[in-house]
Amino acid sequence: MAQSINITELNLPQLEMLKNQLDQEVEFLSTSIAQLKVVQTKYVEAKDCLNVLNKSNEGVCLHCFHRERITRPTDEFYVCPWEAA
C-alpha cells in the first residue's frame, strides 16, 4: 500500500523526484487511455461488421468471407472454397 507523505516537509530534490514520478505516471495513463480509445473504436467497428455479416450471410460458411453461388440461380446453396477442395 502507498505511504502518505506531507509534501510540505520535502526538500527541493525530493519534490523534483516526486514531480518526475508523477509526470511519468501521467504520461503512462495518458498513453493507456489513448490505446484504450483505439481498441474501443476497433471493437465497435468489428461489432458493426459482424452485425452486417450476420444479417447478409446467414447460412454461409464461417471459415471465409468468400462465397460462390452455384451456377443455377434458383439454388440457395453456397460453396465454400475451403470445403470445396
PyMOL Python script that loads the backbone (N, CA, C, O; Angstrom):
from pymol import cmd

cmd.read_pdbstr("""\
ATOM      1  N   MET A   1       0.837  -1.180   0.000  1.00  0.00           N
ATOM      2  CA  MET A   1       0.000   0.000   0.000  1.00  0.00           C
ATOM      3  C   MET A   1       0.883   1.245   0.000  1.00  0.00           C
ATOM      4  O   MET A   1       1.952   1.257   0.610  1.00  0.00           O
ATOM      5  N   ALA A   2       0.437   2.267  -0.673  1.00  0.00           N
ATOM      6  CA  ALA A   2       1.209   3.504  -0.784  1.00  0.00           C
ATOM      7  C   ALA A   2       1.305   4.195   0.568  1.00  0.00           C
ATOM      8  O   ALA A   2       0.392   4.140   1.392  1.00  0.00           O
ATOM      9  N   GLN A   3       2.420   4.832   0.760  1.00  0.00           N
ATOM     10  CA  GLN A   3       2.676   5.542   2.003  1.00  0.00           C
ATOM     11  C   GLN A   3       2.316   7.007   1.808  1.00  0.00           C
ATOM     12  O   GLN A   3       2.645   7.590   0.775  1.00  0.00           O
ATOM     13  N   SER A   4       1.652   7.605   2.774  1.00  0.00           N
ATOM     14  CA  SER A   4       1.332   9.029   2.627  1.00  0.00           C
ATOM     15  C   SER A   4       2.476   9.869   3.193  1.00  0.00           C
ATOM     16  O   SER A   4       3.115   9.528   4.189  1.00  0.00           O
ATOM     17  N   ILE A   5       2.693  10.980   2.504  1.00  0.00           N
ATOM     18  CA  ILE A   5       3.748  11.898   2.925  1.00  0.00           C
ATOM     19  C   ILE A   5       3.188  13.312   2.918  1.00  0.00           C
ATOM     20  O   ILE A   5       2.269  13.636   2.165  1.00  0.00           O
ATOM     21  N   ASN A   6       3.748  14.118   3.749  1.00  0.00           N
ATOM     22  CA  ASN A   6       3.391  15.530   3.790  1.00  0.00           C
ATOM     23  C   ASN A   6       4.374  16.257   2.878  1.00  0.00           C
ATOM     24  O   ASN A   6       5.555  16.383   3.204  1.00  0.00           O
ATOM     25  N   ILE A   7       3.881  16.739   1.728  1.00  0.00           N
ATOM     26  CA  ILE A   7       4.804  17.338   0.762  1.00  0.00           C
ATOM     27  C   ILE A   7       5.424  18.640   1.258  1.00  0.00           C
ATOM     28  O   ILE A   7       6.443  19.083   0.727  1.00  0.00           O
ATOM     29  N   THR A   8       4.823  19.250   2.264  1.00  0.00           N
ATOM     30  CA  THR A   8       5.417  20.482   2.805  1.00  0.00           C
ATOM     31  C   THR A   8       6.715  20.194   3.552  1.00  0.00           C
ATOM     32  O   THR A   8       7.503  21.101   3.818  1.00  0.00           O
ATOM     33  N   GLU A   9       6.929  18.919   3.888  1.00  0.00           N
ATOM     34  CA  GLU A   9       8.143  18.548   4.613  1.00  0.00           C
ATOM     35  C   GLU A   9       9.268  18.087   3.685  1.00  0.00           C
ATOM     36  O   GLU A   9      10.366  17.780   4.147  1.00  0.00           O
ATOM     37  N   LEU A  10       8.998  18.039   2.382  1.00  0.00           N
ATOM     38  CA  LEU A  10      10.017  17.575   1.440  1.00  0.00           C
ATOM     39  C   LEU A  10      10.940  18.719   1.033  1.00  0.00           C
ATOM     40  O   LEU A  10      10.516  19.867   0.903  1.00  0.00           O
ATOM     41  N   ASN A  11      12.213  18.378   0.833  1.00  0.00           N
ATOM     42  CA  ASN A  11      13.148  19.386   0.334  1.00  0.00           C
ATOM     43  C   ASN A  11      13.047  19.445  -1.192  1.00  0.00           C
ATOM     44  O   ASN A  11      12.323  18.656  -1.800  1.00  0.00           O
ATOM     45  N   LEU A  12      13.765  20.367  -1.800  1.00  0.00           N
ATOM     46  CA  LEU A  12      13.648  20.600  -3.240  1.00  0.00           C
ATOM     47  C   LEU A  12      13.987  19.361  -4.083  1.00  0.00           C
ATOM     48  O   LEU A  12      13.216  19.036  -4.986  1.00  0.00           O
ATOM     49  N   PRO A  13      15.086  18.662  -3.839  1.00  0.00           N
ATOM     50  CA  PRO A  13      15.376  17.460  -4.643  1.00  0.00           C
ATOM     51  C   PRO A  13      14.282  16.390  -4.513  1.00  0.00           C
ATOM     52  O   PRO A  13      13.957  15.708  -5.486  1.00  0.00           O
ATOM     53  N   GLN A  14      13.725  16.249  -3.318  1.00  0.00           N
ATOM     54  CA  GLN A  14      12.646  15.274  -3.124  1.00  0.00           C
ATOM     55  C   GLN A  14      11.384  15.692  -3.886  1.00  0.00           C
ATOM     56  O   GLN A  14      10.688  14.853  -4.458  1.00  0.00           O
ATOM     57  N   LEU A  15      11.098  16.998  -3.884  1.00  0.00           N
ATOM     58  CA  LEU A  15       9.943  17.497  -4.635  1.00  0.00           C
ATOM     59  C   LEU A  15      10.133  17.279  -6.136  1.00  0.00           C
ATOM     60  O   LEU A  15       9.194  16.919  -6.847  1.00  0.00           O
ATOM     61  N   GLU A  16      11.366  17.504  -6.607  1.00  0.00           N
ATOM     62  CA  GLU A  16      11.649  17.276  -8.020  1.00  0.00           C
ATOM     63  C   GLU A  16      11.488  15.798  -8.377  1.00  0.00           C
ATOM     64  O   GLU A  16      10.967  15.463  -9.440  1.00  0.00           O
ATOM     65  N   MET A  17      11.935  14.927  -7.490  1.00  0.00           N
ATOM     66  CA  MET A  17      11.789  13.496  -7.713  1.00  0.00           C
ATOM     67  C   MET A  17      10.303  13.099  -7.729  1.00  0.00           C
ATOM     68  O   MET A  17       9.879  12.293  -8.556  1.00  0.00           O
ATOM     69  N   LEU A  18       9.536  13.665  -6.823  1.00  0.00           N
ATOM     70  CA  LEU A  18       8.098  13.398  -6.780  1.00  0.00           C
ATOM     71  C   LEU A  18       7.423  13.894  -8.057  1.00  0.00           C
ATOM     72  O   LEU A  18       6.573  13.213  -8.631  1.00  0.00           O
ATOM     73  N   LYS A  19       7.817  15.090  -8.492  1.00  0.00           N
ATOM     74  CA  LYS A  19       7.253  15.647  -9.729  1.00  0.00           C
ATOM     75  C   LYS A  19       7.560  14.743 -10.920  1.00  0.00           C
ATOM     76  O   LYS A  19       6.684  14.476 -11.743  1.00  0.00           O
ATOM     77  N   ASN A  20       8.806  14.271 -11.013  1.00  0.00           N
ATOM     78  CA  ASN A  20       9.187  13.377 -12.108  1.00  0.00           C
ATOM     79  C   ASN A  20       8.377  12.080 -12.080  1.00  0.00           C
ATOM     80  O   ASN A  20       7.939  11.581 -13.116  1.00  0.00           O
ATOM     81  N   GLN A  21       8.191  11.553 -10.880  1.00  0.00           N
ATOM     82  CA  GLN A  21       7.391  10.337 -10.726  1.00  0.00           C
ATOM     83  C   GLN A  21       5.957  10.563 -11.199  1.00  0.00           C
ATOM     84  O   GLN A  21       5.398   9.748 -11.933  1.00  0.00           O
ATOM     85  N   LEU A  22       5.380  11.660 -10.775  1.00  0.00           N
ATOM     86  CA  LEU A  22       4.003  11.973 -11.155  1.00  0.00           C
ATOM     87  C   LEU A  22       3.889  12.242 -12.656  1.00  0.00           C
ATOM     88  O   LEU A  22       2.907  11.848 -13.283  1.00  0.00           O
ATOM     89  N   ASP A  23       4.891  12.913 -13.233  1.00  0.00           N
ATOM     90  CA  ASP A  23       4.900  13.144 -14.681  1.00  0.00           C
ATOM     91  C   ASP A  23       4.916  11.816 -15.447  1.00  0.00           C
ATOM     92  O   ASP A  23       4.209  11.652 -16.442  1.00  0.00           O
ATOM     93  N   GLN A  24       5.731  10.875 -14.967  1.00  0.00           N
ATOM     94  CA  GLN A  24       5.797   9.559 -15.605  1.00  0.00           C
ATOM     95  C   GLN A  24       4.455   8.832 -15.503  1.00  0.00           C
ATOM     96  O   GLN A  24       4.012   8.206 -16.466  1.00  0.00           O
ATOM     97  N   GLU A  25       3.818   8.912 -14.350  1.00  0.00           N
ATOM     98  CA  GLU A  25       2.520   8.261 -14.167  1.00  0.00           C
ATOM     99  C   GLU A  25       1.457   8.887 -15.066  1.00  0.00           C
ATOM    100  O   GLU A  25       0.644   8.178 -15.659  1.00  0.00           O
ATOM    101  N   VAL A  26       1.466  10.212 -15.163  1.00  0.00           N
ATOM    102  CA  VAL A  26       0.503  10.903 -16.031  1.00  0.00           C
ATOM    103  C   VAL A  26       0.739  10.502 -17.487  1.00  0.00           C
ATOM    104  O   VAL A  26      -0.220  10.254 -18.219  1.00  0.00           O
ATOM    105  N   GLU A  27       1.989  10.437 -17.914  1.00  0.00           N
ATOM    106  CA  GLU A  27       2.320  10.030 -19.283  1.00  0.00           C
ATOM    107  C   GLU A  27       1.848   8.603 -19.553  1.00  0.00           C
ATOM    108  O   GLU A  27       1.263   8.324 -20.600  1.00  0.00           O
ATOM    109  N   PHE A  28       2.104   7.710 -18.612  1.00  0.00           N
ATOM    110  CA  PHE A  28       1.678   6.315 -18.762  1.00  0.00           C
ATOM    111  C   PHE A  28       0.155   6.217 -18.870  1.00  0.00           C
ATOM    112  O   PHE A  28      -0.368   5.513 -19.734  1.00  0.00           O
ATOM    113  N   LEU A  29      -0.546   6.921 -17.994  1.00  0.00           N
ATOM    114  CA  LEU A  29      -2.009   6.881 -18.011  1.00  0.00           C
ATOM    115  C   LEU A  29      -2.572   7.513 -19.280  1.00  0.00           C
ATOM    116  O   LEU A  29      -3.554   7.020 -19.833  1.00  0.00           O
ATOM    117  N   SER A  30      -1.964   8.587 -19.740  1.00  0.00           N
ATOM    118  CA  SER A  30      -2.414   9.231 -20.982  1.00  0.00           C
ATOM    119  C   SER A  30      -2.237   8.301 -22.175  1.00  0.00           C
ATOM    120  O   SER A  30      -3.123   8.190 -23.023  1.00  0.00           O
ATOM    121  N   THR A  31      -1.091   7.634 -22.236  1.00  0.00           N
ATOM    122  CA  THR A  31      -0.839   6.673 -23.308  1.00  0.00           C
ATOM    123  C   THR A  31      -1.825   5.512 -23.231  1.00  0.00           C
ATOM    124  O   THR A  31      -2.345   5.063 -24.252  1.00  0.00           O
ATOM    125  N   SER A  32      -2.076   5.035 -22.032  1.00  0.00           N
ATOM    126  CA  SER A  32      -3.017   3.925 -21.849  1.00  0.00           C
ATOM    127  C   SER A  32      -4.422   4.310 -22.289  1.00  0.00           C
ATOM    128  O   SER A  32      -5.114   3.519 -22.930  1.00  0.00           O
ATOM    129  N   ILE A  33      -4.842   5.514 -21.950  1.00  0.00           N
ATOM    130  CA  ILE A  33      -6.175   5.985 -22.357  1.00  0.00           C
ATOM    131  C   ILE A  33      -6.258   6.066 -23.878  1.00  0.00           C
ATOM    132  O   ILE A  33      -7.259   5.658 -24.467  1.00  0.00           O
ATOM    133  N   ALA A  34      -5.217   6.588 -24.512  1.00  0.00           N
ATOM    134  CA  ALA A  34      -5.208   6.690 -25.976  1.00  0.00           C
ATOM    135  C   ALA A  34      -5.292   5.304 -26.613  1.00  0.00           C
ATOM    136  O   ALA A  34      -6.026   5.109 -27.582  1.00  0.00           O
ATOM    137  N   GLN A  35      -4.546   4.346 -26.073  1.00  0.00           N
ATOM    138  CA  GLN A  35      -4.588   2.982 -26.599  1.00  0.00           C
ATOM    139  C   GLN A  35      -5.963   2.359 -26.393  1.00  0.00           C
ATOM    140  O   GLN A  35      -6.467   1.672 -27.281  1.00  0.00           O
ATOM    141  N   LEU A  36      -6.566   2.586 -25.253  1.00  0.00           N
ATOM    142  CA  LEU A  36      -7.903   2.049 -24.988  1.00  0.00           C
ATOM    143  C   LEU A  36      -8.941   2.638 -25.929  1.00  0.00           C
ATOM    144  O   LEU A  36      -9.865   1.942 -26.348  1.00  0.00           O
ATOM    145  N   LYS A  37      -8.797   3.918 -26.264  1.00  0.00           N
ATOM    146  CA  LYS A  37      -9.736   4.540 -27.204  1.00  0.00           C
ATOM    147  C   LYS A  37      -9.609   3.915 -28.590  1.00  0.00           C
ATOM    148  O   LYS A  37     -10.611   3.705 -29.273  1.00  0.00           O
ATOM    149  N   VAL A  38      -8.375   3.618 -29.006  1.00  0.00           N
ATOM    150  CA  VAL A  38      -8.163   2.957 -30.298  1.00  0.00           C
ATOM    151  C   VAL A  38      -8.798   1.570 -30.282  1.00  0.00           C
ATOM    152  O   VAL A  38      -9.487   1.183 -31.226  1.00  0.00           O
ATOM    153  N   VAL A  39      -8.563   0.832 -29.212  1.00  0.00           N
ATOM    154  CA  VAL A  39      -9.131  -0.511 -29.091  1.00  0.00           C
ATOM    155  C   VAL A  39     -10.652  -0.445 -29.068  1.00  0.00           C
ATOM    156  O   VAL A  39     -11.321  -1.269 -29.692  1.00  0.00           O
ATOM    157  N   GLN A  40     -11.196   0.523 -28.358  1.00  0.00           N
ATOM    158  CA  GLN A  40     -12.650   0.678 -28.297  1.00  0.00           C
ATOM    159  C   GLN A  40     -13.226   0.946 -29.689  1.00  0.00           C
ATOM    160  O   GLN A  40     -14.243   0.363 -30.065  1.00  0.00           O
ATOM    161  N   THR A  41     -12.579   1.819 -30.445  1.00  0.00           N
ATOM    162  CA  THR A  41     -13.035   2.126 -31.803  1.00  0.00           C
ATOM    163  C   THR A  41     -12.987   0.882 -32.682  1.00  0.00           C
ATOM    164  O   THR A  41     -13.929   0.610 -33.427  1.00  0.00           O
ATOM    165  N   LYS A  42     -11.891   0.126 -32.597  1.00  0.00           N
ATOM    166  CA  LYS A  42     -11.766  -1.096 -33.395  1.00  0.00           C
ATOM    167  C   LYS A  42     -12.818  -2.118 -32.985  1.00  0.00           C
ATOM    168  O   LYS A  42     -13.369  -2.817 -33.836  1.00  0.00           O
ATOM    169  N   TYR A  43     -13.098  -2.210 -31.695  1.00  0.00           N
ATOM    170  CA  TYR A  43     -14.116  -3.144 -31.211  1.00  0.00           C
ATOM    171  C   TYR A  43     -15.490  -2.784 -31.773  1.00  0.00           C
ATOM    172  O   TYR A  43     -16.215  -3.657 -32.250  1.00  0.00           O
ATOM    173  N   VAL A  44     -15.842  -1.514 -31.719  1.00  0.00           N
ATOM    174  CA  VAL A  44     -17.143  -1.070 -32.231  1.00  0.00           C
ATOM    175  C   VAL A  44     -17.234  -1.340 -33.734  1.00  0.00           C
ATOM    176  O   VAL A  44     -18.266  -1.802 -34.219  1.00  0.00           O
ATOM    177  N   GLU A  45     -16.155  -1.051 -34.473  1.00  0.00           N
ATOM    178  CA  GLU A  45     -16.150  -1.311 -35.912  1.00  0.00           C
ATOM    179  C   GLU A  45     -16.301  -2.801 -36.204  1.00  0.00           C
ATOM    180  O   GLU A  45     -17.051  -3.185 -37.101  1.00  0.00           O
ATOM    181  N   ALA A  46     -15.594  -3.636 -35.454  1.00  0.00           N
ATOM    182  CA  ALA A  46     -15.690  -5.084 -35.652  1.00  0.00           C
ATOM    183  C   ALA A  46     -17.093  -5.586 -35.321  1.00  0.00           C
ATOM    184  O   ALA A  46     -17.646  -6.429 -36.027  1.00  0.00           O
ATOM    185  N   LYS A  47     -17.652  -5.064 -34.252  1.00  0.00           N
ATOM    186  CA  LYS A  47     -19.012  -5.452 -33.861  1.00  0.00           C
ATOM    187  C   LYS A  47     -20.012  -5.066 -34.949  1.00  0.00           C
ATOM    188  O   LYS A  47     -20.894  -5.854 -35.289  1.00  0.00           O
ATOM    189  N   ASP A  48     -19.878  -3.862 -35.492  1.00  0.00           N
ATOM    190  CA  ASP A  48     -20.761  -3.419 -36.573  1.00  0.00           C
ATOM    191  C   ASP A  48     -20.605  -4.310 -37.807  1.00  0.00           C
ATOM    192  O   ASP A  48     -21.593  -4.676 -38.444  1.00  0.00           O
ATOM    193  N   CYS A  49     -19.365  -4.652 -38.138  1.00  0.00           N
ATOM    194  CA  CYS A  49     -19.125  -5.530 -39.289  1.00  0.00           C
ATOM    195  C   CYS A  49     -19.754  -6.898 -39.069  1.00  0.00           C
ATOM    196  O   CYS A  49     -20.356  -7.459 -39.985  1.00  0.00           O
ATOM    197  N   LEU A  50     -19.620  -7.436 -37.865  1.00  0.00           N
ATOM    198  CA  LEU A  50     -20.226  -8.732 -37.576  1.00  0.00           C
ATOM    199  C   LEU A  50     -21.737  -8.676 -37.682  1.00  0.00           C
ATOM    200  O   LEU A  50     -22.362  -9.618 -38.171  1.00  0.00           O
ATOM    201  N   ASN A  51     -22.325  -7.590 -37.232  1.00  0.00           N
ATOM    202  CA  ASN A  51     -23.776  -7.450 -37.355  1.00  0.00           C
ATOM    203  C   ASN A  51     -24.199  -7.456 -38.816  1.00  0.00           C
ATOM    204  O   ASN A  51     -25.188  -8.092 -39.179  1.00  0.00           O
ATOM    205  N   VAL A  52     -23.447  -6.747 -39.654  1.00  0.00           N
ATOM    206  CA  VAL A  52     -23.759  -6.715 -41.088  1.00  0.00           C
ATOM    207  C   VAL A  52     -23.579  -8.104 -41.692  1.00  0.00           C
ATOM    208  O   VAL A  52     -24.430  -8.574 -42.447  1.00  0.00           O
ATOM    209  N   LEU A  53     -22.463  -8.761 -41.355  1.00  0.00           N
ATOM    210  CA  LEU A  53     -22.205 -10.094 -41.898  1.00  0.00           C
ATOM    211  C   LEU A  53     -23.259 -11.095 -41.448  1.00  0.00           C
ATOM    212  O   LEU A  53     -23.714 -11.920 -42.241  1.00  0.00           O
ATOM    213  N   ASN A  54     -23.645 -11.029 -40.191  1.00  0.00           N
ATOM    214  CA  ASN A  54     -24.653 -11.957 -39.684  1.00  0.00           C
ATOM    215  C   ASN A  54     -25.969 -11.795 -40.423  1.00  0.00           C
ATOM    216  O   ASN A  54     -26.655 -12.780 -40.698  1.00  0.00           O
ATOM    217  N   LYS A  55     -26.321 -10.570 -40.744  1.00  0.00           N
ATOM    218  CA  LYS A  55     -27.586 -10.325 -41.436  1.00  0.00           C
ATOM    219  C   LYS A  55     -27.516 -10.735 -42.900  1.00  0.00           C
ATOM    220  O   LYS A  55     -28.472 -11.298 -43.433  1.00  0.00           O
ATOM    221  N   SER A  56     -26.387 -10.458 -43.557  1.00  0.00           N
ATOM    222  CA  SER A  56     -26.319 -10.680 -45.003  1.00  0.00           C
ATOM    223  C   SER A  56     -25.779 -12.048 -45.391  1.00  0.00           C
ATOM    224  O   SER A  56     -25.913 -12.450 -46.547  1.00  0.00           O
ATOM    225  N   ASN A  57     -25.179 -12.767 -44.466  1.00  0.00           N
ATOM    226  CA  ASN A  57     -24.529 -14.033 -44.825  1.00  0.00           C
ATOM    227  C   ASN A  57     -25.064 -15.220 -44.040  1.00  0.00           C
ATOM    228  O   ASN A  57     -24.308 -16.146 -43.746  1.00  0.00           O
ATOM    229  N   GLU A  58     -26.318 -15.220 -43.702  1.00  0.00           N
ATOM    230  CA  GLU A  58     -26.866 -16.363 -42.985  1.00  0.00           C
ATOM    231  C   GLU A  58     -26.715 -17.598 -43.855  1.00  0.00           C
ATOM    232  O   GLU A  58     -27.051 -17.581 -45.039  1.00  0.00           O
ATOM    233  N   GLY A  59     -26.213 -18.656 -43.266  1.00  0.00           N
ATOM    234  CA  GLY A  59     -26.038 -19.896 -43.999  1.00  0.00           C
ATOM    235  C   GLY A  59     -24.714 -20.011 -44.724  1.00  0.00           C
ATOM    236  O   GLY A  59     -24.430 -21.052 -45.316  1.00  0.00           O
ATOM    237  N   VAL A  60     -23.902 -18.978 -44.694  1.00  0.00           N
ATOM    238  CA  VAL A  60     -22.606 -19.013 -45.368  1.00  0.00           C
ATOM    239  C   VAL A  60     -21.577 -19.582 -44.393  1.00  0.00           C
ATOM    240  O   VAL A  60     -21.645 -19.339 -43.188  1.00  0.00           O
ATOM    241  N   CYS A  61     -20.641 -20.327 -44.923  1.00  0.00           N
ATOM    242  CA  CYS A  61     -19.585 -20.918 -44.105  1.00  0.00           C
ATOM    243  C   CYS A  61     -18.825 -19.821 -43.363  1.00  0.00           C
ATOM    244  O   CYS A  61     -18.484 -18.794 -43.948  1.00  0.00           O
ATOM    245  N   LEU A  62     -18.563 -20.039 -42.083  1.00  0.00           N
ATOM    246  CA  LEU A  62     -17.872 -19.032 -41.284  1.00  0.00           C
ATOM    247  C   LEU A  62     -16.356 -19.070 -41.459  1.00  0.00           C
ATOM    248  O   LEU A  62     -15.650 -18.211 -40.931  1.00  0.00           O
ATOM    249  N   HIS A  63     -15.847 -20.068 -42.205  1.00  0.00           N
ATOM    250  CA  HIS A  63     -14.402 -20.150 -42.412  1.00  0.00           C
ATOM    251  C   HIS A  63     -13.887 -19.053 -43.323  1.00  0.00           C
ATOM    252  O   HIS A  63     -12.696 -18.742 -43.327  1.00  0.00           O
ATOM    253  N   CYS A  64     -14.780 -18.477 -44.085  1.00  0.00           N
ATOM    254  CA  CYS A  64     -14.307 -17.475 -45.032  1.00  0.00           C
ATOM    255  C   CYS A  64     -15.399 -16.459 -45.312  1.00  0.00           C
ATOM    256  O   CYS A  64     -16.562 -16.660 -44.964  1.00  0.00           O
ATOM    257  N   PHE A  65     -15.011 -15.385 -45.936  1.00  0.00           N
ATOM    258  CA  PHE A  65     -15.976 -14.371 -46.323  1.00  0.00           C
ATOM    259  C   PHE A  65     -16.259 -14.450 -47.822  1.00  0.00           C
ATOM    260  O   PHE A  65     -17.042 -13.666 -48.359  1.00  0.00           O
ATOM    261  N   HIS A  66     -15.613 -15.405 -48.490  1.00  0.00           N
ATOM    262  CA  HIS A  66     -15.832 -15.580 -49.923  1.00  0.00           C
ATOM    263  C   HIS A  66     -17.017 -16.515 -50.092  1.00  0.00           C
ATOM    264  O   HIS A  66     -17.123 -17.519 -49.386  1.00  0.00           O
ATOM    265  N   ARG A  67     -17.891 -16.203 -51.000  1.00  0.00           N
ATOM    266  CA  ARG A  67     -18.964 -17.134 -51.289  1.00  0.00           C
ATOM    267  C   ARG A  67     -19.169 -17.195 -52.796  1.00  0.00           C
ATOM    268  O   ARG A  67     -19.099 -16.186 -53.498  1.00  0.00           O
ATOM    269  N   GLU A  68     -19.416 -18.371 -53.256  1.00  0.00           N
ATOM    270  CA  GLU A  68     -19.640 -18.563 -54.678  1.00  0.00           C
ATOM    271  C   GLU A  68     -21.022 -19.167 -54.847  1.00  0.00           C
ATOM    272  O   GLU A  68     -21.379 -20.146 -54.191  1.00  0.00           O
ATOM    273  N   ARG A  69     -21.760 -18.585 -55.705  1.00  0.00           N
ATOM    274  CA  ARG A  69     -23.112 -19.064 -55.967  1.00  0.00           C
ATOM    275  C   ARG A  69     -23.022 -20.255 -56.926  1.00  0.00           C
ATOM    276  O   ARG A  69     -22.261 -20.215 -57.892  1.00  0.00           O
ATOM    277  N   ILE A  70     -23.785 -21.298 -56.666  1.00  0.00           N
ATOM    278  CA  ILE A  70     -23.874 -22.408 -57.613  1.00  0.00           C
ATOM    279  C   ILE A  70     -24.505 -21.858 -58.887  1.00  0.00           C
ATOM    280  O   ILE A  70     -25.322 -20.938 -58.838  1.00  0.00           O
ATOM    281  N   THR A  71     -24.129 -22.415 -59.998  1.00  0.00           N
ATOM    282  CA  THR A  71     -24.497 -21.826 -61.289  1.00  0.00           C
ATOM    283  C   THR A  71     -25.991 -21.643 -61.501  1.00  0.00           C
ATOM    284  O   THR A  71     -26.393 -20.742 -62.238  1.00  0.00           O
ATOM    285  N   ARG A  72     -26.814 -22.457 -60.889  1.00  0.00           N
ATOM    286  CA  ARG A  72     -28.257 -22.296 -61.075  1.00  0.00           C
ATOM    287  C   ARG A  72     -28.760 -21.205 -60.140  1.00  0.00           C
ATOM    288  O   ARG A  72     -28.585 -21.327 -58.927  1.00  0.00           O
ATOM    289  N   PRO A  73     -29.370 -20.157 -60.647  1.00  0.00           N
ATOM    290  CA  PRO A  73     -29.807 -19.038 -59.812  1.00  0.00           C
ATOM    291  C   PRO A  73     -30.915 -19.400 -58.824  1.00  0.00           C
ATOM    292  O   PRO A  73     -31.170 -18.649 -57.883  1.00  0.00           O
ATOM    293  N   THR A  74     -31.573 -20.536 -59.026  1.00  0.00           N
ATOM    294  CA  THR A  74     -32.651 -20.901 -58.095  1.00  0.00           C
ATOM    295  C   THR A  74     -32.119 -21.584 -56.850  1.00  0.00           C
ATOM    296  O   THR A  74     -32.824 -21.665 -55.844  1.00  0.00           O
ATOM    297  N   ASP A  75     -30.896 -22.073 -56.895  1.00  0.00           N
ATOM    298  CA  ASP A  75     -30.334 -22.751 -55.722  1.00  0.00           C
ATOM    299  C   ASP A  75     -30.019 -21.745 -54.625  1.00  0.00           C
ATOM    300  O   ASP A  75     -29.607 -20.616 -54.892  1.00  0.00           O
ATOM    301  N   GLU A  76     -30.215 -22.168 -53.420  1.00  0.00           N
ATOM    302  CA  GLU A  76     -29.922 -21.304 -52.271  1.00  0.00           C
ATOM    303  C   GLU A  76     -28.671 -21.777 -51.533  1.00  0.00           C
ATOM    304  O   GLU A  76     -28.493 -21.471 -50.354  1.00  0.00           O
ATOM    305  N   PHE A  77     -27.811 -22.516 -52.215  1.00  0.00           N
ATOM    306  CA  PHE A  77     -26.620 -23.053 -51.580  1.00  0.00           C
ATOM    307  C   PHE A  77     -25.399 -22.234 -51.976  1.00  0.00           C
ATOM    308  O   PHE A  77     -25.326 -21.684 -53.074  1.00  0.00           O
ATOM    309  N   TYR A  78     -24.467 -22.170 -51.078  1.00  0.00           N
ATOM    310  CA  TYR A  78     -23.205 -21.505 -51.352  1.00  0.00           C
ATOM    311  C   TYR A  78     -22.097 -22.533 -51.224  1.00  0.00           C
ATOM    312  O   TYR A  78     -22.183 -23.451 -50.409  1.00  0.00           O
ATOM    313  N   VAL A  79     -21.061 -22.378 -52.028  1.00  0.00           N
ATOM    314  CA  VAL A  79     -19.926 -23.283 -51.969  1.00  0.00           C
ATOM    315  C   VAL A  79     -18.778 -22.548 -51.297  1.00  0.00           C
ATOM    316  O   VAL A  79     -18.327 -21.503 -51.765  1.00  0.00           O
ATOM    317  N   CYS A  80     -18.325 -23.102 -50.216  1.00  0.00           N
ATOM    318  CA  CYS A  80     -17.182 -22.517 -49.512  1.00  0.00           C
ATOM    319  C   CYS A  80     -15.905 -23.001 -50.182  1.00  0.00           C
ATOM    320  O   CYS A  80     -15.723 -24.209 -50.334  1.00  0.00           O
ATOM    321  N   PRO A  81     -15.009 -22.095 -50.591  1.00  0.00           N
ATOM    322  CA  PRO A  81     -13.752 -22.519 -51.217  1.00  0.00           C
ATOM    323  C   PRO A  81     -12.922 -23.423 -50.310  1.00  0.00           C
ATOM    324  O   PRO A  81     -12.166 -24.258 -50.808  1.00  0.00           O
ATOM    325  N   TRP A  82     -13.043 -23.278 -49.010  1.00  0.00           N
ATOM    326  CA  TRP A  82     -12.288 -24.107 -48.067  1.00  0.00           C
ATOM    327  C   TRP A  82     -12.817 -25.533 -48.057  1.00  0.00           C
ATOM    328  O   TRP A  82     -12.045 -26.484 -47.931  1.00  0.00           O
ATOM    329  N   GLU A  83     -14.118 -25.684 -48.187  1.00  0.00           N
ATOM    330  CA  GLU A  83     -14.727 -27.005 -48.108  1.00  0.00           C
ATOM    331  C   GLU A  83     -14.873 -27.654 -49.476  1.00  0.00           C
ATOM    332  O   GLU A  83     -15.060 -28.868 -49.555  1.00  0.00           O
ATOM    333  N   ALA A  84     -14.793 -26.885 -50.549  1.00  0.00           N
ATOM    334  CA  ALA A  84     -14.996 -27.418 -51.894  1.00  0.00           C
ATOM    335  C   ALA A  84     -13.786 -28.203 -52.383  1.00  0.00           C
ATOM    336  O   ALA A  84     -13.910 -29.036 -53.280  1.00  0.00           O
ATOM    337  N   ALA A  85     -12.634 -27.948 -51.811  1.00  0.00           N
ATOM    338  CA  ALA A  85     -11.396 -28.583 -52.291  1.00  0.00           C
ATOM    339  C   ALA A  85     -11.341 -30.053 -51.951  1.00  0.00           C
ATOM    340  O   ALA A  85     -10.367 -30.727 -52.285  1.00  0.00           O
TER     341      ALA A  85
END
""", "prot")
cmd.dss("prot")
cmd.show_as("cartoon", "prot")
cmd.util.cbc("prot")
cmd.orient("prot")
